[in-house]
């Protein structure tokens, strides 16, 4: 009995220490961002408490586990739930994640939380793909169950125009709903992709209904044209950092009217010439009802639009014929419109302004440029067609893992190929490849190809100079440079992880011509020969140069790739990085190993606008040095990396901050030291 009492007393003492060590913040304090920051381009929407460890109270809104023991929201080996502060009306939700689900299950029982539980959580405020999260601290006493709440946990009805103007995010009006449980009304499905689908309101504002729930993923989404009376879900972000609404289950969206389904659209002539009349076929049906009309709308070059009524031969197969253009290199666009007996209409493609189907009438052999060309920003017009292309290999499998070939320079000139014998291809080989054009995860590929090497040691195609803004995810022009060798001059490392800036030990780092940007063009380390790494935990072991925010490259040369919904550079080797200059913001002072963790007073103090901060580490470990204002808000991060034991110094420049009192916070292995500093302009 005495042993149990001792343990209980120690537990209480430990809990009191934990309670006293960290400050308490409300969900609104963590989530609130001023309009002045949201109005910036791009918006600066990160939490003012980013990287701070805090206690937060709230009511659990989503279960951690659902049927079959699955997580409610898929996040790999992490538990995830949403908390709400019922006493606030905006900025009142936050996503909570617990890394290492086994530990949190066995030691905390976090998987037993259900909606209505009132809890207090200790965690670090982080940003993942633009979404503010509270990452639970992995230690005893990190979560306290306070009781059961009777608060209203129902969704709030909001207009889609609070989130988007067409496809442009409206951060000023939408940020307050981050992680919130909201309901949208009177929408139409405009496109589908696996289990997710996109919807629009009557004004053309669009949002994706995402499939992050384990009770949504794998279900068949409603087809384009379907009327959605309402959809409710949680406002998260996707890999492109755009808002999505995430239902918990299929009952969270209500269908008000079925629409025709248009699938298997084909054209009879894969390679039409100026004399070709092209037959377009499709399967068109509406469940439980009948198709009353099907129209083929087309336009040849700059002529007036035309339409023909498609005929059916049974089995829901409809066809129509586009007449010959009588012109070489004519651009012919088209789409299909179908109406059901309930008057609901579906078009294919769904956005008939920016996503039309099209083909070129060519009286010559195809080039890579022809195959890649798409003025609407989508895939190839030759998808699922067999053809032959020629080009010079700009990559090889020995160090890169994929083969790109390129015909000349500039827009549309590159394409990836995949063949059983492509390991024989070397950079500089002129290649003829015959295969099937496919769109794989958004990337155009000449697949299942038969490859012939025509010659070797040819000069590499010249890299096309572009700005990062041209090829960033979301740019209207990025698709033109897919698989093309491009060159970016005078760029800086603006973050070490585009997906989660608070954690640089995985993911893709970002570059930009503007070193003050928080978002950059992604660079992946697909090649085995890259000299740089953003992995601060294992950089030395890899024998690579550890990048830091602010590092500079005179040029970066690489093919532009597309994967996981993002455009990114995939450099091939060290030669693709030219004129590297490191930002020396941490200097090893001497080889003496300090006995204790120590943070010196800055010098000079007061200062204007810069000062030097020295610190001393007795052990190797993760080191964070941050600057905080009088409200405790993190205003600048100076150091965030693994460092050996020793003495260091770092420069702090406050030229963008107002005069006043600030605090330097040194955090190593959860031991924290602070110093007060004074900035006087």
PyMOL commands that set and color helices and strands:
alter all, ss='L'
color gray80, all
select helices_A, chain A and resi 2-21+27-31+35-38+67-69+101-107+110-112+160-162+171-177+250-252+368-372+422-424+468-471+478-481+539-542+574-576
alter helices_A, ss='H'
color red, helices_A
select strands_A, chain A and resi 23-24+53-60+78-84+93-99+117-128+131-136+143-148+156-157+164-165+168-169+181-193+196-200+206-209+227-237+243-246+253-257+261-267+278-285+291-300+306-309+311-312+317-322+330-340+345-348+357-361+386-393+403-406+414-419+430-440+443-455+464-465+485-495+509-512+521-523+532-533+545-546+552-563+566-570+577-581+586-590+598-599+610-617+621-628+634-643+646-653+660-668+671-679
alter strands_A, ss='S'
color yellow, strands_A
deselect
rebuild
show_as cartoon
